[in-house]
């Protein structure tokens, strides 16, 4: 079965760091872009960052300079290094992966999420 397994969340103080990982398995088709959304109660799900198979990255403005994505294509694993964390970064972080079984189709898969809490 398809699984996106996230890890690395936790409780940190403002200014601290966390490193999230997401490993995709069971996806038989080529994975293009992988990335992260975050969800806070009462707010719309927000796209955070992405990395494509060519290792090009994109970030939402609020995390630029603080978050860095990396990827190991061989095992469809991505990492999100989060530095200088702020309370507003508190959210459930959800990993996603986009796969194309054929050029005219795209599937999107989601992980269960990992909680990041930034608080004193």
MARZA-898704 format. One record per residue (C-alpha): residue number from 1; y, z, x. Coordinates in Angstrom, 1 decimal, m for minus. Example, Ala and Ser with C-alpha at 12.3 -4.5 7.8 and 13.67 -1.06 7.14 Angstrom:
REM residues 2
kemi	yy	zz	xx
1	m4.5	7.8	12.3
2	m1.1	7.1	13.7
This chain:
REM residues 120
kemi	yy	zz	xx
1	0.0	0.0	0.0
2	3.6	m0.5	1.0
3	5.2	2.6	2.5
4	8.5	3.3	4.1
5	8.3	6.7	5.7
6	11.5	8.4	6.7
7	12.0	11.4	8.9
8	14.6	13.3	10.8
9	16.7	14.8	8.1
10	17.8	18.3	8.1
11	20.7	20.8	8.1
12	23.3	20.5	10.8
13	26.8	21.9	11.4
14	29.8	19.6	11.3
15	30.0	17.7	14.6
16	26.3	17.9	15.1
17	23.8	15.0	15.4
18	20.7	13.9	13.7
19	18.4	10.9	14.3
20	16.7	9.4	11.3
21	13.7	7.1	11.5
22	12.0	4.8	9.0
23	8.7	3.1	9.6
24	7.5	0.4	7.2
25	3.9	m0.3	6.7
26	1.7	m2.3	4.4
27	4.3	m5.1	4.1
28	2.4	m8.3	4.9
29	5.4	m10.6	4.9
30	8.1	m11.0	7.5
31	10.7	m8.3	7.3
32	14.3	m9.4	7.7
33	16.9	m6.8	7.3
34	16.2	m3.1	7.2
35	18.8	m0.4	6.7
36	20.0	2.7	5.0
37	21.7	3.7	1.8
38	22.7	7.3	0.9
39	22.8	9.0	m2.5
40	24.9	12.0	m3.4
41	24.6	13.6	m6.9
42	27.3	12.3	m9.1
43	28.2	9.3	m6.9
44	27.0	5.8	m6.8
45	24.4	4.9	m4.2
46	26.3	3.8	m1.1
47	25.2	1.3	1.5
48	25.5	2.8	5.0
49	24.1	0.5	7.6
50	21.7	m2.4	8.3
51	20.0	m4.2	11.1
52	18.4	m7.6	10.9
53	15.5	m9.0	12.8
54	17.9	m10.3	15.4
55	19.2	m6.8	16.0
56	22.6	m7.5	14.6
57	24.0	m4.3	13.0
58	26.5	m3.6	10.2
59	28.0	m0.3	9.1
60	30.1	1.0	6.3
61	33.6	1.7	7.6
62	33.3	5.5	7.2
63	30.5	5.8	9.7
64	31.6	3.2	12.3
65	31.8	4.7	15.8
66	29.6	7.6	14.7
67	26.3	6.1	13.5
68	24.2	3.6	15.5
69	21.2	1.7	14.3
70	18.3	0.5	16.4
71	15.1	m1.3	15.7
72	11.6	m1.9	17.0
73	10.4	m5.1	15.3
74	6.9	m4.9	16.6
75	6.1	m2.0	14.2
76	9.0	m2.4	11.7
77	10.6	0.8	12.7
78	14.3	1.6	12.6
79	16.4	4.5	13.7
80	19.8	5.8	12.7
81	21.5	7.9	15.3
82	24.1	10.0	13.5
83	26.7	11.7	15.7
84	29.8	13.8	14.8
85	28.4	14.4	11.4
86	30.8	15.4	8.7
87	30.3	17.2	5.4
88	30.9	14.0	3.5
89	27.8	12.6	5.2
90	25.7	15.0	3.2
91	23.3	12.9	1.1
92	19.8	11.8	0.6
93	19.4	8.9	3.0
94	17.2	6.1	1.7
95	15.6	3.5	4.0
96	15.1	0.0	2.7
97	13.4	m3.2	4.0
98	13.8	m6.7	2.8
99	10.9	m9.1	3.1
100	10.5	m12.8	2.2
101	7.0	m13.9	1.2
102	8.5	m17.4	1.0
103	12.0	m18.8	1.5
104	12.8	m18.7	m2.2
105	11.8	m15.1	m2.8
106	12.9	m11.8	m1.4
107	11.4	m8.4	m2.1
108	13.2	m5.1	m1.3
109	11.3	m1.9	m0.6
110	12.5	1.6	m0.5
111	11.6	4.9	1.1
112	11.5	8.2	m0.7
113	14.6	9.5	1.1
114	15.3	12.2	3.6
115	17.9	14.9	3.0
116	20.8	15.3	5.4
117	23.0	18.3	4.9
118	26.1	18.9	7.0
119	27.5	22.3	6.4
120	28.8	25.4	8.2
